[in-house]
């Protein structure tokens, strides 16, 4: 058995969904183990183009079981809408191929309200939240004030627990933010519309994974966002509210004795970032607009234009280390084909000193990129399927990045479609 985690090396949006969709043919189970509806994984296959926010990207593969683990911020409303949308495209989704951990915490309507209210309060000091309720949900989780998915099976208990939480949460909504509170009837009606539909999928995923391991099933762990957004190792405070690193995969999946045998880190051939915070290699003006347009760099969840810049070796080397990556996938190589020259940041200048190490978050605001320039290949590479068939300049670019970040680049993506890939 060889389990694998697919994780982001940078700020997220690296192309993890397309890599999960590609290699799930070699796995029996795909599990989302953290995060929630605040980021999307874009997948293009025979069924069409999808931006998945909660469903594992393996849902399109027959004979693959998809699991939403206990570490996920489970938004019943958005999940039901996503299931219905994917079903409309001809994809079969049933309790046979989708399972939800009974220990996943439910993201309730007030979590989104609080997210929006706090961002409004912060005004120009906001963190760049997607306003999907993720931070309030995880905050409540660590205060032990969330409802677990498994509680939905016990209606009277669920009702009483919800009643207790409403009393507590309305204090914050009304007294702190001056907003309107919730009634029990309104939330019970919401639960009837969305939570009830999830009941057939909710199960003990720890038991499921234990049995899967006994049967020698191969498990693929799917992460959301990237190393630089991890709650502990990311660029604080501009992070997500969960652990996006591979080491968390067994915990967030629900079976702590599972092993992560291989870690596939995904990074783009250039840098992108959604949201606030330091971004050392950021481009502006016409240069940025051209790269953003060519790469269609707009958030899968929010539609916000992504910030773009040159490939950041310093940040990527740090991401490789934090993720414990054993191999890499380099995505969107084809997007750079219009460039005569390609800039790569190999070092930072921080307060007058040169460094190759990713600095403490407070120092990133003063960091400046030190870049080298590589020759572009100036031709369409989207139909290339063998590394040796790439133009020499494109090969040199891949080999340079591989040497700089210190990890083997096994996959080179030259297009969004499933088969637009070079395997080295």
Residue pairs with C-beta under 8 A, 6 or more apart in sequence:
1 213
1 216
1 217
1 218
1 261
2 218
2 261
2 262
3 218
3 219
3 220
3 221
3 258
3 259
3 260
3 261
3 262
4 23
4 27
4 218
4 219
4 220
4 221
4 260
4 261
4 262
4 263
4 264
5 220
5 221
5 223
5 246
5 249
5 260
5 262
5 263
5 264
6 16
6 19
6 20
6 23
6 220
6 221
6 222
6 223
6 264
6 266
7 16
7 223
7 226
7 227
7 244
7 245
7 246
7 263
7 264
7 265
7 266
7 323
7 325
8 14
8 16
8 223
8 224
8 225
8 226
8 227
8 229
8 244
8 265
8 266
8 267
8 319
8 323
9 226
9 227
9 265
9 266
9 267
9 316
9 319
9 320
9 323
9 325
9 328
10 226
10 227
10 228
10 267
10 268
10 271
10 272
10 273
10 312
10 315
10 316
10 319
11 225
11 226
11 228
11 229
11 271
11 272
11 273
11 274
11 275
11 279
12 39
12 224
12 225
12 226
12 229
12 244
12 274
13 39
13 226
13 268
13 272
13 274
13 297
13 299
13 300
13 306
14 226
14 266
14 267
14 268
14 331
15 42
15 266
15 268
15 329
15 331
15 332
15 413
16 41
16 57
16 222
16 223
16 224
16 266
17 40
17 41
17 42
17 43
17 52
17 57
18 41
18 42
18 43
18 44
18 331
18 413
18 416
18 418
19 264
19 266
19 329
19 331
19 411
19 413
20 30
20 41
20 43
20 56
20 57
20 58
20 220
20 222
21 43
21 45
21 57
21 58
21 60
21 61
21 418
22 411
22 418
22 421
23 220
23 264
24 30
24 57
24 58
24 60
24 61
24 64
24 220
25 61
26 218
27 58
27 64
27 218
27 219
27 220
28 63
28 64
28 65
28 212
28 217
28 218
28 219
29 58
29 64
29 65
29 66
29 67
29 209
29 212
29 217
29 218
29 219
29 220
30 56
30 57
30 58
30 59
30 61
30 64
30 65
30 66
30 67
30 219
30 220
30 222
31 56
31 66
31 67
31 68
31 69
31 205
31 219
31 220
31 221
31 222
31 249
31 253
32 54
32 55
32 56
32 66
32 67
32 68
32 69
32 72
32 222
32 224
33 69
33 71
33 72
33 221
33 222
33 223
33 248
33 249
33 251
33 252
33 253
34 69
34 71
34 72
34 223
34 224
34 242
34 243
34 244
34 248
34 252
35 72
35 73
35 134
35 223
35 224
35 225
35 240
35 242
35 244
36 53
36 54
36 72
36 73
36 74
36 75
36 107
36 132
36 133
36 134
36 137
36 224
37 53
37 54
37 73
37 75
37 78
37 79
37 107
37 132
37 134
37 301
38 53
38 73
38 129
38 130
38 132
38 134
38 224
38 240
38 301
39 53
39 130
39 224
39 225
39 240
39 300
39 301
40 51
40 52
40 53
40 299
40 300
40 301
41 51
41 52
41 53
41 57
41 222
41 224
41 300
42 49
42 50
42 51
42 52
42 300
42 416
43 49
43 50
43 52
43 57
43 60
44 50
44 416
44 417
44 418
45 60
45 417
45 418
47 60
47 86
47 89
47 90
47 91
48 89
49 416
50 60
50 86
50 89
51 300
51 301
52 59
52 82
52 86
53 78
53 82
53 300
53 301
54 68
54 72
54 74
54 75
54 78
54 79
54 82
55 66
55 68
55 79
55 82
55 83
55 86
55 93
55 98
56 66
56 67
56 68
56 222
57 222
58 64
58 66
58 220
58 222
59 66
59 86
59 91
59 93
59 97
59 98
60 91
62 92
64 97
65 96
65 97
65 98
65 99
66 97
66 98
66 99
67 98
67 99
67 100
67 101
67 205
67 208
67 209
67 253
68 74
68 79
68 98
68 99
68 100
68 101
68 104
69 101
69 104
69 205
69 252
69 253
69 254
70 101
70 103
70 104
70 205
70 252
70 253
70 254
71 104
71 242
71 243
71 248
71 251
71 252
71 253
71 254
72 101
72 104
72 252
73 104
73 105
73 107
73 133
73 134
73 137
73 138
73 242
74 100
74 104
74 105
74 106
74 107
74 149
75 106
75 107
75 132
75 133
76 106
76 107
76 191
76 194
76 195
76 197
76 198
77 109
77 190
77 193
77 194
78 132
79 194
79 198
80 194
80 197
80 198
83 93
83 98
86 93
87 93
95 200
95 201
95 203
98 201
99 201
99 203
99 205
99 208
100 149
100 198
100 201
100 202
100 203
100 205
101 149
101 202
101 203
101 204
101 205
101 206
101 254
102 148
102 149
102 150
102 153
102 202
102 203
102 204
102 205
103 148
103 149
103 150
103 205
103 206
103 254
104 148
104 149
105 137
105 140
105 141
105 146
105 147
105 148
105 149
106 146
106 147
106 148
106 149
106 152
106 195
107 132
107 133
107 134
107 137
108 133
108 137
108 147
108 165
108 187
108 190
109 182
109 187
109 190
110 133
110 136
110 169
110 173
110 182
111 133
111 134
111 136
111 137
111 140
112 131
112 132
112 133
112 136
113 133
113 173
113 179
114 133
114 136
114 172
114 173
114 177
115 129
115 131
115 132
115 133
115 134
115 135
115 136
116 131
117 173
117 177
117 179
118 129
118 135
118 136
118 177
119 126
119 127
119 129
119 131
121 177
126 276
127 237
127 238
127 275
127 276
127 277
128 238
128 274
128 275
128 276
128 277
129 135
129 275
130 275
130 299
130 301
130 302
132 301
134 240
134 241
134 242
135 241
137 146
137 241
138 241
138 242
139 241
140 146
145 165
145 168
147 158
147 161
147 162
147 165
149 198
149 202
150 202
151 157
151 158
151 161
152 158
152 191
152 195
152 196
152 198
152 199
152 202
153 199
153 202
158 191
159 184
159 188
162 184
162 187
162 188
162 191
163 184
166 181
166 182
166 183
166 184
166 187
169 181
169 182
170 181
170 182
173 179
173 180
173 181
173 182
174 180
174 181
205 253
205 254
205 255
206 254
206 255
209 219
209 253
209 254
209 255
209 258
210 255
210 257
212 219
213 219
213 255
213 257
213 258
219 253
219 258
221 246
221 249
221 253
221 260
223 244
223 245
223 246
223 249
224 240
224 242
224 244
225 240
225 244
226 244
226 319
227 233
227 234
227 244
227 245
227 318
227 319
227 322
227 323
228 234
228 235
228 239
228 315
228 318
228 319
229 235
229 238
229 239
229 240
229 244
230 239
230 240
230 243
230 244
230 245
230 322
231 239
231 240
231 241
231 242
231 243
231 244
232 243
232 245
233 245
233 322
234 240
234 244
235 277
235 278
235 361
235 364
236 361
238 275
238 276
238 277
238 278
242 248
242 252
243 251
243 252
245 322
245 323
245 324
246 260
246 263
246 323
246 324
246 325
247 260
247 324
249 258
249 260
250 256
250 257
250 258
250 259
250 260
262 326
262 327
263 323
263 324
263 325
263 326
263 327
264 325
264 326
264 327
264 328
264 329
264 410
264 411
265 319
265 320
265 323
265 325
265 327
265 328
265 329
265 407
266 328
266 329
266 331
267 316
267 319
267 328
267 329
267 330
267 331
267 405
268 311
268 330
268 331
268 332
269 311
269 330
269 331
269 332
269 333
269 335
269 336
269 397
269 401
270 291
270 295
270 308
270 309
270 310
270 311
270 332
270 335
270 336
271 279
271 281
271 282
271 308
271 309
271 310
271 311
271 312
271 315
272 295
272 297
272 306
272 307
272 308
272 309
273 279
273 282
273 306
273 307
273 308
273 309
274 299
274 302
274 304
274 306
274 307
278 361
278 364
278 365
278 367
279 307
279 309
280 309
280 312
280 314
280 315
280 345
280 348
280 364
280 367
280 368
280 369
281 309
281 310
281 311
281 312
281 345
281 369
281 371
282 288
282 307
282 308
282 309
283 291
283 308
283 309
283 310
288 307
288 308
288 309
290 338
291 297
291 308
291 335
292 298
292 305
292 306
292 308
294 335
294 338
295 308
295 332
295 335
297 305
297 306
297 308
298 304
298 305
298 306
299 305
299 306
309 345
310 342
310 343
310 344
310 345
310 369
310 371
311 342
311 343
311 344
311 345
311 401
312 345
312 369
313 344
313 345
313 346
313 347
313 356
313 401
313 404
313 405
314 345
314 346
314 347
314 348
314 355
314 356
314 357
314 358
315 358
316 401
316 404
316 405
317 356
317 358
317 404
317 405
317 406
318 357
318 358
319 325
320 328
320 405
320 406
320 407
325 407
326 407
326 408
327 407
327 408
327 409
327 410
328 402
328 405
328 407
328 408
328 409
328 410
328 411
329 409
329 410
329 411
329 412
329 413
330 398
330 401
330 409
330 411
330 412
330 413
331 413
332 413
333 381
333 394
333 397
333 398
333 412
333 413
333 414
334 380
334 381
334 382
334 413
334 414
334 415
334 420
336 342
336 376
336 397
337 376
337 377
337 378
337 379
337 380
337 381
338 376
338 378
339 376
339 378
340 375
340 376
340 378
341 373
341 374
341 375
341 376
342 373
342 374
342 375
342 376
342 397
343 371
343 372
343 373
343 374
344 371
344 372
344 373
344 374
344 400
344 401
344 404
345 369
345 370
345 371
346 356
346 370
346 371
346 372
346 404
347 354
347 355
347 356
347 369
347 370
348 354
348 355
348 356
348 359
348 367
348 368
348 369
348 370
349 355
349 367
349 368
349 369
349 370
350 359
350 363
350 366
350 367
350 368
351 363
351 366
354 370
359 367
374 393
374 396
374 397
374 400
375 393
375 396
376 393
377 390
377 391
377 392
377 393
377 394
377 397
379 391
381 390
381 391
381 394
381 414
382 414
382 415
382 420
383 414
384 390
384 414
384 422
385 419
385 421
385 422
386 422
387 395
387 398
387 412
387 422
387 424
388 395
390 398
390 412
390 422
398 409
398 412
401 409
402 408
402 409
408 424
409 424
410 423
410 424
411 421
411 422
411 423
411 424
412 421
412 422
412 424
413 420
413 421
413 422
414 420
414 421
414 422
